[in-house]
Structures are given as C-alpha cells and as structure tokens.
Amino acid sequence: MEGSKKNVQKTQESFTKGLKAEWNKIVWTDKKTLVRQTIAVVVISVIVCLLITLADNLGIQFMQLLMK
C-alpha cells in the first residue's frame, strides 16, 4: 500500500510539472491586438447576420411570389 501511495504522488508531481511547463508556453496577446481581433469578429458576425437575413427575406418574397 505504501508503494502505491508513492506512485500516485509521483504521478501527481509529474502531472503538475507538465502542467506548469505547458502553461509557461502560452503566449498571451497584448491588449491592442485583443481589442482589434474582438472588433473584427463582431463586425464579421454582424455582416454574416445581415447576409443571412437578406437571403432569408429574399427567399420568403420569392416563395410568396410563387404562391400567388
């Protein structure tokens, strides 16, 4: 039983060391880049939303035209 506790402790220490090593590899963006990328995502999302809405409305009008 004593040996299995040591194995668990070694595994936990190994995991913790690996986690710390991977955490230190993360490259965090600066605030300016983060803001620019966030704005770009919002603008592109709004444009795509407008295009989908336009296509949907055109489809509805086309279907109404066909039903008349």
N, CA, C and O atoms as a MOPAC input file, in Angstrom:
PM7 MOZYME 1SCF
protein

 N      0.82800 1    -1.19000 1     0.00000 1
 C      0.00000 1     0.00000 1     0.00000 1
 C      0.86900 1     1.24900 1     0.00000 1
 O      0.54200 1     2.25100 1    -0.63600 1
 N      1.97000 1     1.17200 1     0.71700 1
 C      2.89700 1     2.30100 1     0.80600 1
 C      3.45500 1     2.64000 1    -0.57300 1
 O      3.60200 1     3.81100 1    -0.92300 1
 N      3.76600 1     1.60200 1    -1.35500 1
 C      4.33600 1     1.81300 1    -2.68800 1
 C      3.36000 1     2.47300 1    -3.64000 1
 O      3.75300 1     3.30600 1    -4.45700 1
 N      2.07500 1     2.10400 1    -3.54100 1
 C      1.08500 1     2.69300 1    -4.44300 1
 C      0.85300 1     4.16400 1    -4.11700 1
 O      0.58100 1     4.95900 1    -5.01600 1
 N      0.95800 1     4.53500 1    -2.84200 1
 C      0.82300 1     5.95000 1    -2.47400 1
 C      1.95900 1     6.76100 1    -3.06500 1
 O      1.75600 1     7.88600 1    -3.52200 1
 N      3.17100 1     6.18400 1    -3.05800 1
 C      4.32100 1     6.88500 1    -3.62800 1
 C      4.16300 1     7.02200 1    -5.13500 1
 O      4.52000 1     8.05600 1    -5.70100 1
 N      3.63000 1     5.99100 1    -5.79600 1
 C      3.41100 1     6.05900 1    -7.23600 1
 C      2.38700 1     7.13600 1    -7.58500 1
 O      2.55400 1     7.88000 1    -8.55200 1
 N      1.33300 1     7.20700 1    -6.79100 1
 C      0.30600 1     8.23600 1    -7.01800 1
 C      0.90300 1     9.61900 1    -6.82400 1
 O      0.63300 1    10.53200 1    -7.60400 1
 N      1.71400 1     9.77500 1    -5.78700 1
 C      2.33400 1    11.07600 1    -5.51000 1
 C      3.28600 1    11.45100 1    -6.63700 1
 O      3.31400 1    12.61100 1    -7.04900 1
 N      4.06600 1    10.50300 1    -7.14600 1
 C      4.98500 1    10.78800 1    -8.25100 1
 C      4.21400 1    11.16500 1    -9.50500 1
 O      4.61000 1    12.07100 1   -10.23900 1
 N      3.11200 1    10.46700 1    -9.74700 1
 C      2.28000 1    10.77500 1   -10.91300 1
 C      1.70400 1    12.17600 1   -10.80300 1
 O      1.68600 1    12.92500 1   -11.78000 1
 N      1.23400 1    12.53000 1    -9.61500 1
 C      0.67500 1    13.86700 1    -9.40800 1
 C      1.74200 1    14.94300 1    -9.58300 1
 O      1.47900 1    15.98900 1   -10.17700 1
 N      2.94200 1    14.69000 1    -9.07000 1
 C      4.03400 1    15.65500 1    -9.22100 1
 C      4.41600 1    15.79700 1   -10.68400 1
 O      4.67000 1    16.90300 1   -11.15900 1
 N      4.45600 1    14.67400 1   -11.40100 1
 C      4.78900 1    14.70800 1   -12.82300 1
 C      3.73300 1    15.50200 1   -13.60100 1
 O      4.05900 1    16.31500 1   -14.46600 1
 N      2.47500 1    15.25100 1   -13.27600 1
 C      1.39000 1    15.97200 1   -13.94100 1
 C      1.49400 1    17.46600 1   -13.67200 1
 O      1.34400 1    18.27500 1   -14.58800 1
 N      1.74800 1    17.83600 1   -12.42800 1
 C      1.85700 1    19.24600 1   -12.04600 1
 C      3.01900 1    19.91500 1   -12.77100 1
 O      2.88100 1    21.03700 1   -13.26000 1
 N      4.15000 1    19.24200 1   -12.84300 1
 C      5.30500 1    19.80600 1   -13.54800 1
 C      4.99600 1    19.98100 1   -15.02700 1
 O      5.34100 1    21.00100 1   -15.62200 1
 N      4.34700 1    18.98800 1   -15.61700 1
 C      3.97400 1    19.08200 1   -17.02700 1
 C      2.99500 1    20.21100 1   -17.27600 1
 O      3.10100 1    20.93200 1   -18.26800 1
 N      2.04300 1    20.36000 1   -16.37000 1
 C      1.05500 1    21.42000 1   -16.49300 1
 C      1.71200 1    22.79400 1   -16.41500 1
 O      1.39100 1    23.68700 1   -17.19900 1
 N      2.63100 1    22.96000 1   -15.46900 1
 C      3.34800 1    24.23300 1   -15.33900 1
 C      4.18200 1    24.51600 1   -16.58400 1
 O      4.24600 1    25.65500 1   -17.04700 1
 N      4.82100 1    23.47900 1   -17.12500 1
 C      5.64200 1    23.66000 1   -18.32800 1
 C      4.77700 1    24.09900 1   -19.50100 1
 O      5.16000 1    24.99800 1   -20.25000 1
 N      3.61600 1    23.47600 1   -19.67000 1
 C      2.72800 1    23.84700 1   -20.77500 1
 C      2.14800 1    25.24000 1   -20.56400 1
 O      1.98300 1    25.99400 1   -21.52300 1
 N      1.83600 1    25.58800 1   -19.31500 1
 C      1.29000 1    26.91100 1   -19.01000 1
 C      2.28800 1    27.99700 1   -19.39000 1
 O      1.90100 1    29.05400 1   -19.89000 1
 N      3.56300 1    27.74000 1   -19.15600 1
 C      4.59200 1    28.73000 1   -19.47100 1
 C      4.81000 1    28.88600 1   -20.97200 1
 O      5.41700 1    29.86700 1   -21.40100 1
 N      4.32900 1    27.94400 1   -21.77800 1
 C      4.45800 1    28.03300 1   -23.23200 1
 C      3.38400 1    28.92300 1   -23.86500 1
 O      3.50300 1    29.30700 1   -25.02800 1
 N      2.34600 1    29.24700 1   -23.10900 1
 C      1.25400 1    30.05300 1   -23.64600 1
 C      1.75800 1    31.46200 1   -23.92600 1
 O      2.42600 1    32.07700 1   -23.09500 1
 N      1.42200 1    31.96200 1   -25.12200 1
 C      1.78500 1    33.33000 1   -25.49500 1
 C      0.50500 1    34.15800 1   -25.43700 1
 O     -0.40200 1    33.97300 1   -26.24800 1
 N      0.44200 1    35.06000 1   -24.48400 1
 C     -0.73700 1    35.88900 1   -24.31200 1
 C     -0.63000 1    37.10500 1   -25.22100 1
 O      0.43100 1    37.72200 1   -25.31900 1
 N     -1.73200 1    37.45000 1   -25.88600 1
 C     -1.71600 1    38.61300 1   -26.76900 1
 C     -1.79000 1    39.89200 1   -25.94400 1
 O     -2.26000 1    39.90400 1   -24.80600 1
 N     -1.31100 1    40.96400 1   -26.55900 1
 C     -1.39200 1    42.24700 1   -25.86100 1
 C     -2.81500 1    42.81300 1   -26.01100 1
 O     -3.60100 1    42.33600 1   -26.82900 1
 N     -3.12200 1    43.81900 1   -25.22100 1
 C     -4.47800 1    44.36800 1   -25.17400 1
 C     -4.90300 1    44.94400 1   -26.52700 1
 O     -6.05300 1    44.77800 1   -26.93600 1
 N     -3.99300 1    45.61300 1   -27.21500 1
 C     -4.31100 1    46.23300 1   -28.50500 1
 C     -4.73400 1    45.17900 1   -29.52100 1
 O     -5.73300 1    45.35300 1   -30.21800 1
 N     -3.98400 1    44.09300 1   -29.60900 1
 C     -4.30500 1    43.01900 1   -30.54200 1
 C     -5.62900 1    42.36500 1   -30.16900 1
 O     -6.44200 1    42.06700 1   -31.04400 1
 N     -5.84700 1    42.14400 1   -28.89000 1
 C     -7.07900 1    41.52400 1   -28.42600 1
 C     -8.29100 1    42.36900 1   -28.80400 1
 O     -9.30000 1    41.83700 1   -29.26800 1
 N     -8.19700 1    43.67300 1   -28.60900 1
 C     -9.30200 1    44.57200 1   -28.94600 1
 C     -9.55000 1    44.56500 1   -30.45100 1
 O    -10.70000 1    44.49700 1   -30.88600 1
 N     -8.48400 1    44.63400 1   -31.25200 1
 C     -8.63800 1    44.63800 1   -32.71700 1
 C     -9.28300 1    43.33900 1   -33.20400 1
 O    -10.16900 1    43.36900 1   -34.05800 1
 N     -8.84700 1    42.21400 1   -32.66900 1
 C     -9.40600 1    40.93600 1   -33.09400 1
 C    -10.85900 1    40.78400 1   -32.64400 1
 O    -11.67800 1    40.21600 1   -33.36800 1
 N    -11.17500 1    41.28100 1   -31.47200 1
 C    -12.55400 1    41.22300 1   -30.98300 1
 C    -13.46500 1    42.06600 1   -31.86100 1
 O    -14.56700 1    41.64000 1   -32.20800 1
 N    -13.01100 1    43.25500 1   -32.22000 1
 C    -13.80000 1    44.12200 1   -33.10100 1
 C    -13.99900 1    43.45400 1   -34.45900 1
 O    -15.09300 1    43.50300 1   -35.02200 1
 N    -12.95700 1    42.83500 1   -34.98000 1
 C    -13.05900 1    42.15500 1   -36.27100 1
 C    -14.08700 1    41.02900 1   -36.21300 1
 O    -14.88400 1    40.87000 1   -37.13800 1
 N    -14.07600 1    40.25500 1   -35.14600 1
 C    -15.03800 1    39.15600 1   -35.00500 1
 C    -16.46100 1    39.69500 1   -34.92500 1
 O    -17.36400 1    39.13700 1   -35.54800 1
 N    -16.67600 1    40.76300 1   -34.17500 1
 C    -18.01700 1    41.33700 1   -34.04900 1
 C    -18.49600 1    41.88100 1   -35.39100 1
 O    -19.64100 1    41.64900 1   -35.77900 1
 N    -17.63100 1    42.60400 1   -36.10600 1
 C    -18.01000 1    43.18000 1   -37.40400 1
 C    -18.33900 1    42.07500 1   -38.40400 1
 O    -19.34600 1    42.15800 1   -39.10700 1
 N    -17.51100 1    41.05500 1   -38.47200 1
 C    -17.76500 1    39.95500 1   -39.40500 1
 C    -19.05000 1    39.22700 1   -39.03200 1
 O    -19.81100 1    38.83000 1   -39.91500 1
 N    -19.30300 1    39.04600 1   -37.74800 1
 C    -20.53800 1    38.39300 1   -37.30800 1
 C    -21.77000 1    39.19900 1   -37.71000 1
 O    -22.77400 1    38.63200 1   -38.14400 1
 N    -21.69400 1    40.50800 1   -37.56700 1
 C    -22.82300 1    41.36700 1   -37.96100 1
 C    -23.03700 1    41.28500 1   -39.47300 1
 O    -24.17700 1    41.19200 1   -39.92800 1
 N    -21.95900 1    41.31700 1   -40.25400 1
 C    -22.07900 1    41.22700 1   -41.71900 1
 C    -22.70400 1    39.90200 1   -42.12800 1
 O    -23.59400 1    39.87600 1   -42.97800 1
 N    -22.25300 1    38.80800 1   -41.53900 1
 C    -22.81000 1    37.49100 1   -41.86800 1
 C    -24.28400 1    37.43800 1   -41.46500 1
 O    -25.10600 1    36.89200 1   -42.20100 1
 N    -24.62000 1    37.99400 1   -40.31500 1
 C    -26.01400 1    38.03700 1   -39.86800 1
 C    -26.87600 1    38.79700 1   -40.87400 1
 O    -27.97000 1    38.35300 1   -41.22200 1
 N    -26.38200 1    39.93700 1   -41.33500 1
 C    -27.13300 1    40.72700 1   -42.31100 1
 C    -27.30300 1    39.97000 1   -43.62900 1
 O    -28.37300 1    40.01900 1   -44.23700 1
 N    -26.26300 1    39.27600 1   -44.07100 1
 C    -26.35400 1    38.50000 1   -45.30700 1
 C    -27.35600 1    37.35700 1   -45.17800 1
 O    -28.11700 1    37.09300 1   -46.10900 1
 N    -27.36300 1    36.69200 1   -44.05900 1
 C    -28.31900 1    35.60300 1   -43.84300 1
 C    -29.74200 1    36.15400 1   -43.79600 1
 O    -30.65700 1    35.56500 1   -44.37200 1
 N    -29.93000 1    37.28200 1   -43.11100 1
 C    -31.24900 1    37.90700 1   -43.03900 1
 C    -31.72600 1    38.32400 1   -44.42400 1
 O    -32.89100 1    38.11800 1   -44.76600 1
 N    -30.84300 1    38.90300 1   -45.21700 1
 C    -31.18400 1    39.30600 1   -46.57800 1
 C    -31.57600 1    38.10100 1   -47.42200 1
 O    -32.59000 1    38.13400 1   -48.12000 1
 N    -30.78000 1    37.04000 1   -47.36300 1
 C    -31.08400 1    35.83500 1   -48.12800 1
 C    -32.41600 1    35.22800 1   -47.68200 1
 O    -33.19200 1    34.76100 1   -48.51500 1
 N    -32.68000 1    35.23300 1   -46.39700 1
 C    -33.94000 1    34.68700 1   -45.87300 1
 C    -35.12300 1    35.50900 1   -46.36500 1
 O    -36.12700 1    34.95400 1   -46.81000 1
 N    -35.00500 1    36.82600 1   -46.28400 1
 C    -36.10100 1    37.68800 1   -46.75000 1
 C    -36.33700 1    37.54000 1   -48.24200 1
 O    -37.48500 1    37.50500 1   -48.68600 1
 N    -35.27500 1    37.45300 1   -49.01700 1
 C    -35.43200 1    37.25100 1   -50.45900 1
 C    -36.09400 1    35.90700 1   -50.74500 1
 O    -36.93400 1    35.80100 1   -51.63900 1
 N    -35.71900 1    34.89200 1   -49.99100 1
 C    -36.33900 1    33.57800 1   -50.15700 1
 C    -37.81700 1    33.60400 1   -49.82600 1
 O    -38.62600 1    33.00100 1   -50.53000 1
 N    -38.17400 1    34.30000 1   -48.75700 1
 C    -39.58700 1    34.40900 1   -48.36800 1
 C    -40.37600 1    35.14000 1   -49.45200 1
 O    -41.46400 1    34.70400 1   -49.82900 1
 N    -39.83100 1    36.25000 1   -49.95300 1
 C    -40.51400 1    37.00900 1   -51.00300 1
 C    -40.66000 1    36.17000 1   -52.27100 1
 O    -41.69800 1    36.22400 1   -52.93000 1
 N    -39.65200 1    35.41300 1   -52.61100 1
 C    -39.69800 1    34.55900 1   -53.79900 1
 C    -40.77900 1    33.48500 1   -53.63700 1
 O    -41.53400 1    33.21500 1   -54.57100 1
 N    -40.84900 1    32.87800 1   -52.45600 1
 C    -41.85500 1    31.85800 1   -52.21100 1
 C    -43.28200 1    32.46000 1   -52.25700 1
 O    -44.21100 1    31.83900 1   -52.77300 1
 N    -43.42800 1    33.66800 1   -51.71200 1
 C    -44.74300 1    34.32800 1   -51.76000 1
 C    -45.12100 1    34.64500 1   -53.19800 1
 O    -46.28800 1    34.53800 1   -53.57300 1
 N    -44.14200 1    35.03200 1   -54.00200 1
 C    -44.38800 1    35.31400 1   -55.40200 1
 C    -44.83600 1    34.05300 1   -56.14500 1
 O    -45.72700 1    34.11000 1   -56.99300 1
 N    -44.22100 1    32.92900 1   -55.82600 1
 C    -44.58400 1    31.67900 1   -56.45900 1
 C    -45.97600 1    31.20700 1   -56.05500 1
 O    -46.67100 1    30.56900 1   -56.84500 1
 N    -46.38300 1    31.51700 1   -54.82800 1
 C    -47.68100 1    31.04800 1   -54.32300 1
 C    -48.85300 1    31.87800 1   -54.85100 1
 O    -50.00000 1    31.44100 1   -54.75800 1
 N    -48.59400 1    33.04400 1   -55.39400 1
 C    -49.67900 1    33.89700 1   -55.90200 1
 C    -50.21000 1    33.40500 1   -57.20500 1
 O    -51.12300 1    34.00900 1   -57.76700 1

